[in-house]
Amino acid sequence: QVQLVESGGGLVQAGGSLRLSCAASGRAFSRYAMGWFRQAPGKEREFVAAISSSGAVTHYANSVKGRFPISRDNLRNTVYLQMNSLKPEDTAVYYCAASERLQFSISEYDYWGQGTQVTVSS
């Protein structure tokens, strides 16, 4: 079992930055690939970024590529999403999730956090 807790969300103006954190507890964090997903009001949850268990491999949705680098610190059991050049369309609840393999599909992630709200004003 892995417990995940996101933090770092908030209200920011367009063009600004936020850093989301996801702290993990429970079974060995370094075994899991980690992903970030988001869900805007009235829309389905979508993939944002993912990072392999070692941190060597990352993948991004086209909409955030070059703006939202993902990273992890296996000593601190934490994964990060640095959100730069934010746009109003980035407004959503952001979730972190853990998977035994690096995945894009929501259904492949076994453990989820409760989410953190990010609101970008124009």
PyMOL CGO cylinders between C-alpha atoms (Angstrom):
from pymol import cmd
from pymol.cgo import CYLINDER

trace = [
    CYLINDER, 0.00, 0.00, 0.00, 1.21, 3.49, -0.87, 0.3, 1, 1, 1, 1, 1, 1,
    CYLINDER, 1.21, 3.49, -0.87, -0.33, 6.65, 0.54, 0.3, 1, 1, 1, 1, 1, 1,
    CYLINDER, -0.33, 6.65, 0.54, 0.07, 9.82, -1.50, 0.3, 1, 1, 1, 1, 1, 1,
    CYLINDER, 0.07, 9.82, -1.50, -0.53, 13.40, -0.41, 0.3, 1, 1, 1, 1, 1, 1,
    CYLINDER, -0.53, 13.40, -0.41, -0.32, 16.32, -2.83, 0.3, 1, 1, 1, 1, 1, 1,
    CYLINDER, -0.32, 16.32, -2.83, 0.43, 19.89, -1.88, 0.3, 1, 1, 1, 1, 1, 1,
    CYLINDER, 0.43, 19.89, -1.88, 1.42, 23.17, -3.49, 0.3, 1, 1, 1, 1, 1, 1,
    CYLINDER, 1.42, 23.17, -3.49, -1.72, 24.06, -5.39, 0.3, 1, 1, 1, 1, 1, 1,
    CYLINDER, -1.72, 24.06, -5.39, -3.26, 27.51, -5.29, 0.3, 1, 1, 1, 1, 1, 1,
    CYLINDER, -3.26, 27.51, -5.29, -4.32, 30.55, -7.25, 0.3, 1, 1, 1, 1, 1, 1,
    CYLINDER, -4.32, 30.55, -7.25, -1.82, 32.11, -9.64, 0.3, 1, 1, 1, 1, 1, 1,
    CYLINDER, -1.82, 32.11, -9.64, -1.94, 34.59, -12.50, 0.3, 1, 1, 1, 1, 1, 1,
    CYLINDER, -1.94, 34.59, -12.50, -1.34, 33.51, -16.06, 0.3, 1, 1, 1, 1, 1, 1,
    CYLINDER, -1.34, 33.51, -16.06, 2.37, 33.33, -16.79, 0.3, 1, 1, 1, 1, 1, 1,
    CYLINDER, 2.37, 33.33, -16.79, 3.19, 32.46, -13.21, 0.3, 1, 1, 1, 1, 1, 1,
    CYLINDER, 3.19, 32.46, -13.21, 4.59, 29.32, -11.65, 0.3, 1, 1, 1, 1, 1, 1,
    CYLINDER, 4.59, 29.32, -11.65, 3.70, 26.77, -9.00, 0.3, 1, 1, 1, 1, 1, 1,
    CYLINDER, 3.70, 26.77, -9.00, 5.48, 23.67, -7.76, 0.3, 1, 1, 1, 1, 1, 1,
    CYLINDER, 5.48, 23.67, -7.76, 3.36, 20.72, -6.78, 0.3, 1, 1, 1, 1, 1, 1,
    CYLINDER, 3.36, 20.72, -6.78, 4.69, 18.10, -4.41, 0.3, 1, 1, 1, 1, 1, 1,
    CYLINDER, 4.69, 18.10, -4.41, 3.48, 14.59, -3.75, 0.3, 1, 1, 1, 1, 1, 1,
    CYLINDER, 3.48, 14.59, -3.75, 4.71, 12.92, -0.59, 0.3, 1, 1, 1, 1, 1, 1,
    CYLINDER, 4.71, 12.92, -0.59, 4.54, 9.15, -0.41, 0.3, 1, 1, 1, 1, 1, 1,
    CYLINDER, 4.54, 9.15, -0.41, 4.46, 6.83, 2.55, 0.3, 1, 1, 1, 1, 1, 1,
    CYLINDER, 4.46, 6.83, 2.55, 4.09, 3.12, 2.89, 0.3, 1, 1, 1, 1, 1, 1,
    CYLINDER, 4.09, 3.12, 2.89, 5.80, 0.60, 0.64, 0.3, 1, 1, 1, 1, 1, 1,
    CYLINDER, 5.80, 0.60, 0.64, 9.09, 1.41, -1.10, 0.3, 1, 1, 1, 1, 1, 1,
    CYLINDER, 9.09, 1.41, -1.10, 8.53, 4.60, -3.05, 0.3, 1, 1, 1, 1, 1, 1,
    CYLINDER, 8.53, 4.60, -3.05, 11.54, 4.01, -5.27, 0.3, 1, 1, 1, 1, 1, 1,
    CYLINDER, 11.54, 4.01, -5.27, 9.89, 0.91, -6.76, 0.3, 1, 1, 1, 1, 1, 1,
    CYLINDER, 9.89, 0.91, -6.76, 7.10, 2.90, -8.34, 0.3, 1, 1, 1, 1, 1, 1,
    CYLINDER, 7.10, 2.90, -8.34, 6.80, 5.00, -11.42, 0.3, 1, 1, 1, 1, 1, 1,
    CYLINDER, 6.80, 5.00, -11.42, 4.90, 8.18, -10.62, 0.3, 1, 1, 1, 1, 1, 1,
    CYLINDER, 4.90, 8.18, -10.62, 2.47, 10.17, -12.66, 0.3, 1, 1, 1, 1, 1, 1,
    CYLINDER, 2.47, 10.17, -12.66, 0.64, 13.46, -12.51, 0.3, 1, 1, 1, 1, 1, 1,
    CYLINDER, 0.64, 13.46, -12.51, -2.87, 13.78, -13.86, 0.3, 1, 1, 1, 1, 1, 1,
    CYLINDER, -2.87, 13.78, -13.86, -5.41, 16.58, -13.88, 0.3, 1, 1, 1, 1, 1, 1,
    CYLINDER, -5.41, 16.58, -13.88, -9.14, 16.99, -14.10, 0.3, 1, 1, 1, 1, 1, 1,
    CYLINDER, -9.14, 16.99, -14.10, -10.83, 20.22, -15.08, 0.3, 1, 1, 1, 1, 1, 1,
    CYLINDER, -10.83, 20.22, -15.08, -14.50, 20.87, -14.29, 0.3, 1, 1, 1, 1, 1, 1,
    CYLINDER, -14.50, 20.87, -14.29, -16.75, 18.93, -16.64, 0.3, 1, 1, 1, 1, 1, 1,
    CYLINDER, -16.75, 18.93, -16.64, -13.83, 17.10, -18.24, 0.3, 1, 1, 1, 1, 1, 1,
    CYLINDER, -13.83, 17.10, -18.24, -12.27, 13.69, -17.91, 0.3, 1, 1, 1, 1, 1, 1,
    CYLINDER, -12.27, 13.69, -17.91, -9.10, 13.15, -15.96, 0.3, 1, 1, 1, 1, 1, 1,
    CYLINDER, -9.10, 13.15, -15.96, -6.08, 13.39, -18.25, 0.3, 1, 1, 1, 1, 1, 1,
    CYLINDER, -6.08, 13.39, -18.25, -2.43, 12.47, -18.20, 0.3, 1, 1, 1, 1, 1, 1,
    CYLINDER, -2.43, 12.47, -18.20, 0.05, 15.28, -17.55, 0.3, 1, 1, 1, 1, 1, 1,
    CYLINDER, 0.05, 15.28, -17.55, 3.47, 13.76, -16.88, 0.3, 1, 1, 1, 1, 1, 1,
    CYLINDER, 3.47, 13.76, -16.88, 5.16, 10.61, -15.62, 0.3, 1, 1, 1, 1, 1, 1,
    CYLINDER, 5.16, 10.61, -15.62, 8.57, 9.61, -14.35, 0.3, 1, 1, 1, 1, 1, 1,
    CYLINDER, 8.57, 9.61, -14.35, 10.19, 6.22, -14.04, 0.3, 1, 1, 1, 1, 1, 1,
    CYLINDER, 10.19, 6.22, -14.04, 11.09, 4.70, -10.69, 0.3, 1, 1, 1, 1, 1, 1,
    CYLINDER, 11.09, 4.70, -10.69, 14.72, 5.79, -10.99, 0.3, 1, 1, 1, 1, 1, 1,
    CYLINDER, 14.72, 5.79, -10.99, 13.89, 9.18, -12.46, 0.3, 1, 1, 1, 1, 1, 1,
    CYLINDER, 13.89, 9.18, -12.46, 15.83, 8.46, -15.64, 0.3, 1, 1, 1, 1, 1, 1,
    CYLINDER, 15.83, 8.46, -15.64, 12.83, 8.50, -17.99, 0.3, 1, 1, 1, 1, 1, 1,
    CYLINDER, 12.83, 8.50, -17.99, 10.06, 11.08, -18.22, 0.3, 1, 1, 1, 1, 1, 1,
    CYLINDER, 10.06, 11.08, -18.22, 7.03, 11.52, -20.44, 0.3, 1, 1, 1, 1, 1, 1,
    CYLINDER, 7.03, 11.52, -20.44, 4.78, 14.51, -20.95, 0.3, 1, 1, 1, 1, 1, 1,
    CYLINDER, 4.78, 14.51, -20.95, 1.47, 15.40, -22.49, 0.3, 1, 1, 1, 1, 1, 1,
    CYLINDER, 1.47, 15.40, -22.49, 1.94, 17.67, -25.50, 0.3, 1, 1, 1, 1, 1, 1,
    CYLINDER, 1.94, 17.67, -25.50, -0.01, 20.41, -23.75, 0.3, 1, 1, 1, 1, 1, 1,
    CYLINDER, -0.01, 20.41, -23.75, 2.59, 20.75, -20.97, 0.3, 1, 1, 1, 1, 1, 1,
    CYLINDER, 2.59, 20.75, -20.97, 5.81, 19.65, -22.68, 0.3, 1, 1, 1, 1, 1, 1,
    CYLINDER, 5.81, 19.65, -22.68, 8.53, 22.22, -22.05, 0.3, 1, 1, 1, 1, 1, 1,
    CYLINDER, 8.53, 22.22, -22.05, 6.53, 23.94, -19.29, 0.3, 1, 1, 1, 1, 1, 1,
    CYLINDER, 6.53, 23.94, -19.29, 5.96, 21.31, -16.54, 0.3, 1, 1, 1, 1, 1, 1,
    CYLINDER, 5.96, 21.31, -16.54, 9.11, 19.35, -15.72, 0.3, 1, 1, 1, 1, 1, 1,
    CYLINDER, 9.11, 19.35, -15.72, 8.55, 16.34, -13.46, 0.3, 1, 1, 1, 1, 1, 1,
    CYLINDER, 8.55, 16.34, -13.46, 11.17, 15.18, -10.99, 0.3, 1, 1, 1, 1, 1, 1,
    CYLINDER, 11.17, 15.18, -10.99, 11.51, 12.97, -7.95, 0.3, 1, 1, 1, 1, 1, 1,
    CYLINDER, 11.51, 12.97, -7.95, 13.61, 12.61, -4.85, 0.3, 1, 1, 1, 1, 1, 1,
    CYLINDER, 13.61, 12.61, -4.85, 13.66, 8.98, -3.76, 0.3, 1, 1, 1, 1, 1, 1,
    CYLINDER, 13.66, 8.98, -3.76, 15.41, 9.83, -0.50, 0.3, 1, 1, 1, 1, 1, 1,
    CYLINDER, 15.41, 9.83, -0.50, 12.55, 12.15, 0.43, 0.3, 1, 1, 1, 1, 1, 1,
    CYLINDER, 12.55, 12.15, 0.43, 9.83, 9.91, -1.07, 0.3, 1, 1, 1, 1, 1, 1,
    CYLINDER, 9.83, 9.91, -1.07, 8.54, 12.86, -3.03, 0.3, 1, 1, 1, 1, 1, 1,
    CYLINDER, 8.54, 12.86, -3.03, 7.68, 13.61, -6.64, 0.3, 1, 1, 1, 1, 1, 1,
    CYLINDER, 7.68, 13.61, -6.64, 7.41, 17.15, -7.96, 0.3, 1, 1, 1, 1, 1, 1,
    CYLINDER, 7.41, 17.15, -7.96, 5.70, 18.93, -10.81, 0.3, 1, 1, 1, 1, 1, 1,
    CYLINDER, 5.70, 18.93, -10.81, 7.18, 22.33, -11.56, 0.3, 1, 1, 1, 1, 1, 1,
    CYLINDER, 7.18, 22.33, -11.56, 4.51, 24.29, -13.40, 0.3, 1, 1, 1, 1, 1, 1,
    CYLINDER, 4.51, 24.29, -13.40, 5.83, 27.24, -15.40, 0.3, 1, 1, 1, 1, 1, 1,
    CYLINDER, 5.83, 27.24, -15.40, 4.21, 29.66, -17.85, 0.3, 1, 1, 1, 1, 1, 1,
    CYLINDER, 4.21, 29.66, -17.85, 0.81, 28.73, -16.51, 0.3, 1, 1, 1, 1, 1, 1,
    CYLINDER, 0.81, 28.73, -16.51, -2.27, 29.30, -18.64, 0.3, 1, 1, 1, 1, 1, 1,
    CYLINDER, -2.27, 29.30, -18.64, -5.94, 29.55, -17.65, 0.3, 1, 1, 1, 1, 1, 1,
    CYLINDER, -5.94, 29.55, -17.65, -6.54, 26.22, -19.39, 0.3, 1, 1, 1, 1, 1, 1,
    CYLINDER, -6.54, 26.22, -19.39, -4.19, 24.58, -16.86, 0.3, 1, 1, 1, 1, 1, 1,
    CYLINDER, -4.19, 24.58, -16.86, -6.85, 25.15, -14.20, 0.3, 1, 1, 1, 1, 1, 1,
    CYLINDER, -6.85, 25.15, -14.20, -7.75, 21.77, -12.73, 0.3, 1, 1, 1, 1, 1, 1,
    CYLINDER, -7.75, 21.77, -12.73, -7.43, 19.48, -9.76, 0.3, 1, 1, 1, 1, 1, 1,
    CYLINDER, -7.43, 19.48, -9.76, -4.02, 17.83, -10.01, 0.3, 1, 1, 1, 1, 1, 1,
    CYLINDER, -4.02, 17.83, -10.01, -3.49, 14.29, -8.79, 0.3, 1, 1, 1, 1, 1, 1,
    CYLINDER, -3.49, 14.29, -8.79, -0.38, 12.23, -8.32, 0.3, 1, 1, 1, 1, 1, 1,
    CYLINDER, -0.38, 12.23, -8.32, -0.47, 8.48, -8.73, 0.3, 1, 1, 1, 1, 1, 1,
    CYLINDER, -0.47, 8.48, -8.73, 1.82, 5.48, -8.42, 0.3, 1, 1, 1, 1, 1, 1,
    CYLINDER, 1.82, 5.48, -8.42, 2.23, 2.57, -10.79, 0.3, 1, 1, 1, 1, 1, 1,
    CYLINDER, 2.23, 2.57, -10.79, 4.52, -0.44, -10.93, 0.3, 1, 1, 1, 1, 1, 1,
    CYLINDER, 4.52, -0.44, -10.93, 5.38, 0.49, -14.51, 0.3, 1, 1, 1, 1, 1, 1,
    CYLINDER, 5.38, 0.49, -14.51, 5.78, 3.76, -16.37, 0.3, 1, 1, 1, 1, 1, 1,
    CYLINDER, 5.78, 3.76, -16.37, 2.33, 4.32, -17.84, 0.3, 1, 1, 1, 1, 1, 1,
    CYLINDER, 2.33, 4.32, -17.84, 0.17, 6.91, -19.54, 0.3, 1, 1, 1, 1, 1, 1,
    CYLINDER, 0.17, 6.91, -19.54, -3.15, 5.24, -18.85, 0.3, 1, 1, 1, 1, 1, 1,
    CYLINDER, -3.15, 5.24, -18.85, -5.14, 6.20, -15.78, 0.3, 1, 1, 1, 1, 1, 1,
    CYLINDER, -5.14, 6.20, -15.78, -6.33, 2.63, -15.32, 0.3, 1, 1, 1, 1, 1, 1,
    CYLINDER, -6.33, 2.63, -15.32, -2.76, 1.38, -14.87, 0.3, 1, 1, 1, 1, 1, 1,
    CYLINDER, -2.76, 1.38, -14.87, -2.14, 3.46, -11.75, 0.3, 1, 1, 1, 1, 1, 1,
    CYLINDER, -2.14, 3.46, -11.75, -2.82, 1.68, -8.50, 0.3, 1, 1, 1, 1, 1, 1,
    CYLINDER, -2.82, 1.68, -8.50, -2.54, 4.41, -5.90, 0.3, 1, 1, 1, 1, 1, 1,
    CYLINDER, -2.54, 4.41, -5.90, -3.86, 7.96, -5.97, 0.3, 1, 1, 1, 1, 1, 1,
    CYLINDER, -3.86, 7.96, -5.97, -3.66, 11.08, -3.88, 0.3, 1, 1, 1, 1, 1, 1,
    CYLINDER, -3.66, 11.08, -3.88, -6.62, 13.24, -2.98, 0.3, 1, 1, 1, 1, 1, 1,
    CYLINDER, -6.62, 13.24, -2.98, -5.71, 16.02, -5.41, 0.3, 1, 1, 1, 1, 1, 1,
    CYLINDER, -5.71, 16.02, -5.41, -4.75, 19.66, -5.13, 0.3, 1, 1, 1, 1, 1, 1,
    CYLINDER, -4.75, 19.66, -5.13, -6.54, 22.55, -6.83, 0.3, 1, 1, 1, 1, 1, 1,
    CYLINDER, -6.54, 22.55, -6.83, -4.66, 24.76, -9.27, 0.3, 1, 1, 1, 1, 1, 1,
    CYLINDER, -4.66, 24.76, -9.27, -6.44, 27.86, -10.52, 0.3, 1, 1, 1, 1, 1, 1,
    CYLINDER, -6.44, 27.86, -10.52, -4.88, 30.13, -13.13, 0.3, 1, 1, 1, 1, 1, 1,
    CYLINDER, -4.88, 30.13, -13.13, -6.47, 33.53, -13.59, 0.3, 1, 1, 1, 1, 1, 1,
    CYLINDER, -6.47, 33.53, -13.59, -6.26, 35.46, -16.85, 0.3, 1, 1, 1, 1, 1, 1,
]
cmd.load_cgo(trace, "trace")
